[in-house]
């Protein structure tokens, strides 16, 4: 289980019971719980890797918990490990993490004993191959031999809530390399393009098959006519997902937040959520502004194919 929360509290007040490993402390495993009325977290996007300075707290080269000394890595590059993942819920909600941030179980975050804070990692459930990207901003887990503690949202995406744990692979992500690999920009959209809120699905060029057009009852034939008549053959892609249900949910959510048509296109079990078509450069700026206001900053332009 995670022993992040207020790491300072953990280190300084063990004797007073702030982080008892017995039956009564807040960090005791049996005290954790599901939220009473959890929202649907199936379409919460992955954390988007970006270069960040080290947190001012939580990055001491060594620290000790419950008599065990841990050595924090100076560089996460190349880190890959397999082990058991657990998750943490209501008992940590609203408490400070080791990095000084406030824990939010509905965000894509995690706790790790030795990775620098923050580090972005891809976590893959080796039993069902589901994958998410999370931002490590806390210390833990310090229960048994568990490798990583996931937020409630991340655990839900990986489908490990029911069992409580899952066997996973954890891979550190280099934000610069990640951005380059996911950039799909055109000359008309020379802005920085950092792709996808995907659950580990590869980002490829748009496919041929339309899973669903926008929510205005437009037929595929009408959509293609509109594209030929008024568009540049380009769309703004918001996500590439491995789940058709989550892609549909994101499409519905976007359609409620932006004034532009939203569609889902599928190829080889990858579902791309896109807004458009784009008429011209000014139209592109308007679409991106709406997406930014809706909380979707990491989008990029793709060319549509019929």
C-alpha positions in Angstrom: 0.0 0.0 0.0 1.0 3.6 -0.4 2.6 5.5 2.4 2.8 8.8 0.5 0.4 11.3 1.8 2.3 13.6 4.1 5.7 11.9 3.9 7.1 14.3 6.5 4.3 13.3 8.8 5.2 9.7 8.1 8.9 10.2 9.0 8.4 12.4 12.0 5.3 11.0 13.7 5.6 7.2 13.4 5.8 6.9 17.2 2.7 9.1 17.6 0.7 6.9 15.3 0.4 9.1 12.2 1.5 6.3 10.0 1.2 3.2 12.1 1.7 -0.2 10.3 -0.6 -1.8 12.8 -4.3 -1.7 12.9 -5.0 1.9 13.8 -3.0 4.3 11.6 -4.3 6.1 8.5 -1.7 4.2 6.4 -2.9 0.7 7.5 -4.1 -1.2 4.5 -7.4 -2.1 5.9 -8.4 1.5 6.3 -8.5 2.3 2.6 -11.8 2.4 0.8 -13.6 2.9 -2.5 -15.3 6.3 -2.9 -18.9 6.2 -1.9 -20.2 7.5 -5.3 -17.3 7.4 -7.7 -17.7 9.2 -11.0 -17.1 7.4 -14.3 -13.3 7.6 -14.7 -13.1 5.5 -17.9 -12.3 8.5 -20.1 -9.9 10.3 -17.8 -7.0 11.0 -20.1 -3.5 9.7 -19.4 -0.9 12.1 -17.9 0.9 13.9 -20.6 4.7 13.7 -20.2 6.5 17.0 -20.1 9.8 18.2 -18.8 9.5 19.4 -15.3 12.0 20.4 -12.6 12.4 18.1 -9.6 9.9 18.7 -6.8 11.3 20.7 -3.9 10.4 17.9 -1.5 10.5 14.1 -1.7 13.8 13.9 -3.6 16.3 13.3 -0.9 19.0 10.8 -2.2 18.2 8.5 0.6 15.4 8.2 3.1 14.2 5.7 5.7 10.7 4.3 6.4 10.0 1.6 9.0 13.7 0.8 9.4 14.2 0.3 5.6 16.6 2.7 3.7 15.7 3.6 0.1 17.9 5.3 -2.5 16.3 7.6 -4.9 17.4 7.4 -8.5 19.2 10.5 -9.9 17.9 9.7 -13.4 15.0 7.5 -14.4 16.2 7.0 -18.0 15.8 3.4 -19.0 14.0 2.3 -15.9 11.9 -0.8 -16.5 10.6 -3.1 -13.8 7.9 -5.7 -13.3 6.0 -6.4 -10.1 2.7 -6.0 -8.3 0.7 -2.8 -8.4 -1.7 -1.7 -5.7 -4.0 1.3 -5.6 -5.1 3.9 -3.0 -8.4 5.6 -2.5 -10.3 7.7 0.0 -7.9 7.5 3.0 -5.3 9.6 1.1 -7.7 11.9 -0.7 -6.8 15.6 -0.1 -3.6 14.8 1.8 -0.2 16.1 0.7 2.0 13.8 -1.4 5.7 13.5 -0.8 6.2 16.1 -3.6 4.1 18.6 -1.8 1.1 18.3 -4.1 -2.4 17.4 -3.0 -3.4 13.8 -3.8 -6.4 13.5 -6.1 -7.5 9.9 -6.6 -9.3 10.9 -9.8 -6.1 12.0 -11.6 -3.5 9.8 -13.3 -0.8 9.6 -10.6 1.2 7.1 -8.7 3.6 6.5 -5.8 7.0 4.8 -6.2 9.8 4.3 -3.7 12.9 5.3 -5.8 11.9 7.2 -9.0 12.5 10.9 -8.9 9.5 13.1 -8.3 8.0 13.7 -10.8 8.6 11.0 -13.3 6.2 9.9 -16.0 5.8 6.2 -16.5 3.8 3.8 -18.6 2.1 1.1 -16.5 0.9 -2.0 -18.4 -1.3 -4.6 -16.8 0.4 -7.8 -17.9 -2.8 -9.9 -17.5 -4.9 -7.9 -19.9 -2.4 -5.7 -21.7 -4.2 -2.5 -20.7 -1.8 0.5 -20.4 -1.9 3.9 -18.9 0.6 6.8 -18.4 0.8 8.2 -14.9 2.8 10.9 -13.2 4.7 9.7 -10.1 4.5 12.4 -7.5 4.6 10.4 -4.2 6.6 7.8 -2.3 5.5 4.3 -1.6 4.3 1.6 -1.6 5.9 0.3 1.6 3.7 -2.7 2.0 5.3 -6.0 1.1 7.0 -6.3 -2.3 4.7 -4.1 -4.3 6.3 -2.1 -7.0 4.0 0.9 -7.5 0.8 2.3 -6.0 -1.7 3.7 -8.5 -4.4 6.3 -8.1 -8.0 5.1 -8.1 -8.5 6.4 -11.7 -5.4 4.6 -13.0 -6.3 1.4 -11.3 -9.8 1.6 -12.8 -8.3 2.1 -16.2 -6.1 -1.0 -15.8 -9.0 -3.0 -14.3 -7.3 -3.9 -11.0 -9.8 -2.4 -8.6 -11.6 -5.7 -8.0 -8.5 -7.7 -7.2 -6.8 -4.9 -5.3 -3.5 -5.7 -7.0 -2.3 -6.5 -10.5 0.9 -7.7 -12.1 2.4 -4.8 -14.1 5.3 -3.5 -16.1 6.5 0.0 -15.2 8.5 1.9 -17.8 9.9 5.4 -17.4 9.2 7.8 -20.2 11.6 10.5 -21.5 9.2 13.5 -22.1 11.3 14.9 -25.0 11.5 11.6 -26.9 7.8 10.9 -26.1 6.8 14.3 -27.6 8.8 13.7 -30.8 7.4 10.2 -31.3 3.9 11.5 -31.0 4.1 14.7 -33.0 2.0 14.8 -36.1 2.1 18.3 -37.3 1.6 19.9 -40.7 3.0 23.2 -42.1 -0.3 24.9 -41.3 -0.1 23.8 -37.7 3.5 24.4 -36.7 2.6 24.7 -33.1 4.0 22.1 -30.7 2.1 18.8 -31.0 2.3 16.4 -28.1 0.0 13.5 -28.8 -2.5 11.4 -27.1 -4.4 10.8 -24.0 -4.4 7.1 -25.1 -4.4 4.1 -22.9 -1.2 2.8 -24.5 -2.6 2.4 -28.0 -0.1 3.3 -30.7 -0.7 6.6 -32.5 -0.9 6.0 -36.2 -2.2 8.0 -39.2 -6.1 8.0 -39.4 -7.7 4.9 -40.7 -10.3 4.2 -43.3 -13.2 3.1 -41.2 -15.5 5.6 -39.4 -16.7 4.1 -36.1 -19.0 7.0 -35.4 -19.6 10.5 -36.7 -20.5 13.5 -34.6 -23.6 13.4 -32.4 -25.8 15.4 -34.8 -27.1 12.3 -36.7 -24.9 13.1 -39.6 -24.4 10.1 -41.9 -20.9 9.0 -43.0 -21.9 10.0 -46.6 -22.9 13.5 -45.4 -19.7 13.8 -43.5 -17.5 13.0 -46.5 -19.5 15.5 -48.6 -19.0 18.2 -46.0 -15.3 17.4 -45.9 -14.9 17.7 -49.7 -16.9 20.9 -49.9 -15.6 22.9 -47.0 -12.6 21.3 -45.4 -8.8 20.9 -45.9 -8.9 17.2 -45.4 -7.5 17.7 -41.9 -8.8 17.1 -38.4 -7.5 17.9 -34.9 -6.9 14.6 -33.1 -7.5 14.6 -29.3 -6.8 11.0 -28.4 -6.0 7.5 -29.7 -7.6 4.9 -27.5 -7.7 1.2 -27.3 -11.3 1.0 -26.1 -14.2 1.8 -28.4 -16.4 2.5 -25.3 -14.0 5.1 -23.9 -13.6 6.7 -27.3 -17.4 7.0 -27.6 -17.6 8.4 -24.1 -14.9 11.0 -24.9 -16.6 11.8 -28.2 -19.8 12.5 -26.3 -18.0 14.6 -23.7 -16.3 16.7 -26.3 -19.4 17.2 -28.3 -20.9 18.8 -25.2 -18.0 21.1 -24.7 -17.0 22.3 -28.2 -19.1 23.7 -31.0 -17.4 21.7 -33.7 -18.3 18.2 -35.0 -16.5 15.3 -33.2 -15.9 11.9 -34.7 -14.3 8.6 -33.9 -12.3 6.7 -36.5 -11.1 3.1 -36.0 -8.2 1.1 -37.5 -6.7 -2.0 -36.2 -8.5 -1.7 -32.8 -7.2 1.9 -32.3 -10.0 4.5 -31.9 -9.1 8.1 -32.8 -11.2 10.9 -31.4 -11.0 13.9 -33.8 -12.6 17.3 -34.2 -13.2 19.0 -37.5 -12.8 19.1 -40.4 -10.4 22.1 -40.5 -11.4 24.7 -43.1 -8.3 26.9 -42.8 -5.6 28.2 -40.4 -8.0 30.5 -38.6 -10.5 27.8 -38.2 -7.7 25.6 -36.8 -6.9 28.2 -34.2 -10.5 28.4 -33.2 -10.8 24.7 -32.8 -7.7 24.5 -30.7 -8.9 27.4 -28.5 -12.1 25.6 -27.8 -10.2 22.4 -26.9 -7.9 24.4 -24.7 -10.9 25.9 -22.9 -12.3 22.4 -22.4 -9.0 21.2 -20.9 -7.5 19.4 -23.9 -4.2 21.1 -24.5 -2.4 18.3 -26.2 -3.9 17.9 -29.7 -2.4 17.7 -33.1 -3.4 17.9 -36.8 -3.9 14.8 -38.9 -4.9 14.3 -42.5 -8.2 12.6 -43.2 -8.6 9.8 -45.6 -11.8 8.5 -47.2 
